[in-house]
Amino acid sequence: MINYLSFIKNLFFTKAYAQAAPTPAPTPWPLLLQPPHAGAGSENYELIDVLYLIGNIISIFLILASVVAVIYIIIGGFKYVSSVGNPETIQQAKSTLLWAIIGLVICLAAVLIVRFVWSKILGTPPPESF
């Protein structure tokens, strides 16, 4: 009985100190290119840092443009399905699909062009995330 009472006393009346979980180190956004070295100030920037910045801007733009193109493909497909035989609506849907696919092809061609230019300027292949 005494063991039971001491268990209850320890369970409810003993102070428990919680330890804070260690804060994980922040990880960079995985889609962005990371420069090969970290500079402490503006005097440590080199051409490669500028190229990585430009590469990040182009990468973000291409991702957004591709998402918009896919959304327009979905909208064009929905218009086509819901046209109910109306020739004017069918023509609008075909036009939307055509221009969305052209936009997506331009985005993919832009990636290839940037990779080609990157390899010619630096003489090395571009990072895998680009």
C-alpha positions in Angstrom: 0.0 0.0 0.0 2.8 2.4 0.8 4.4 1.7 -2.6 1.1 2.5 -4.2 0.9 5.8 -2.3 4.4 6.8 -3.1 3.8 6.0 -6.8 0.7 8.3 -6.7 2.6 11.0 -4.9 5.5 10.8 -7.4 3.2 10.8 -10.3 1.1 13.8 -9.4 3.2 15.9 -7.1 6.7 15.7 -8.5 7.8 18.6 -10.6 8.7 17.6 -14.2 11.0 19.7 -16.1 10.5 19.5 -19.9 13.5 20.0 -22.1 13.2 22.0 -25.2 13.7 20.1 -28.4 16.8 21.2 -30.2 16.1 23.6 -33.0 16.9 22.0 -36.4 19.2 24.0 -38.6 17.3 25.8 -41.3 17.5 24.1 -44.7 17.5 26.2 -47.8 14.7 25.9 -50.3 15.7 22.8 -52.3 14.7 24.2 -55.7 17.2 27.1 -55.4 20.8 26.8 -56.4 23.3 27.2 -53.6 26.5 29.1 -54.3 29.7 27.0 -53.9 30.9 29.2 -51.1 29.4 31.6 -48.6 30.8 35.1 -48.6 30.7 37.3 -45.5 30.4 40.6 -47.3 30.1 42.2 -50.7 33.9 42.0 -51.2 33.7 38.2 -51.3 31.2 38.0 -54.2 32.4 36.7 -57.5 31.0 36.1 -60.9 29.8 32.6 -59.9 27.6 34.2 -57.1 26.0 36.5 -59.7 25.4 33.6 -62.0 23.7 31.6 -59.2 21.5 34.6 -58.4 20.5 34.9 -62.0 20.0 31.1 -62.2 17.7 31.3 -59.1 15.6 34.1 -60.6 15.3 32.3 -63.9 14.4 29.0 -62.1 11.6 30.7 -60.1 10.2 32.4 -63.2 10.2 29.2 -65.2 8.5 27.3 -62.4 5.8 30.0 -62.1 5.3 30.2 -65.9 5.0 26.4 -66.1 2.4 26.3 -63.4 0.4 29.0 -65.2 0.7 27.1 -68.5 -0.6 23.9 -66.9 -3.5 25.9 -65.3 -4.4 27.3 -68.7 -4.3 23.8 -70.2 -6.8 22.7 -67.5 -9.0 25.7 -68.2 -8.8 25.1 -72.0 -9.7 21.4 -71.5 -12.6 22.3 -69.2 -13.9 24.8 -71.8 -13.6 22.2 -74.5 -15.5 19.6 -72.5 -18.2 22.0 -71.4 -18.7 23.7 -74.8 -21.7 21.5 -75.6 -21.1 21.7 -79.4 -21.0 25.5 -79.5 -18.4 26.2 -82.3 -17.3 29.6 -80.9 -16.6 28.1 -77.4 -14.8 25.2 -79.0 -12.6 27.6 -81.0 -11.8 29.6 -77.8 -10.9 26.3 -76.0 -8.7 25.2 -78.8 -7.0 28.6 -78.8 -6.4 28.5 -75.1 -5.0 25.0 -75.3 -2.7 25.9 -78.2 -1.3 29.0 -76.5 -0.8 27.2 -73.2 1.1 24.4 -74.9 3.2 26.9 -76.8 4.0 28.6 -73.5 4.9 25.3 -71.9 7.2 24.5 -74.8 8.9 27.9 -74.5 9.4 27.3 -70.8 11.1 24.0 -71.5 13.2 25.5 -74.3 14.3 28.3 -71.9 15.6 25.7 -69.5 17.6 24.1 -72.2 19.0 27.4 -73.4 20.0 28.5 -69.9 21.7 25.1 -69.3 23.6 25.5 -72.5 24.6 29.1 -71.8 25.6 28.1 -68.3 27.9 25.3 -69.5 29.5 27.6 -72.1 30.2 30.5 -69.7 31.6 28.4 -66.8 32.8 25.4 -68.8 31.1 23.1 -66.3 27.7 21.5 -66.4 25.0 23.3 -64.5 23.9 22.0 -61.1 21.4 19.1 -61.1 18.6 21.2 -59.6 18.6 23.5 -62.6 
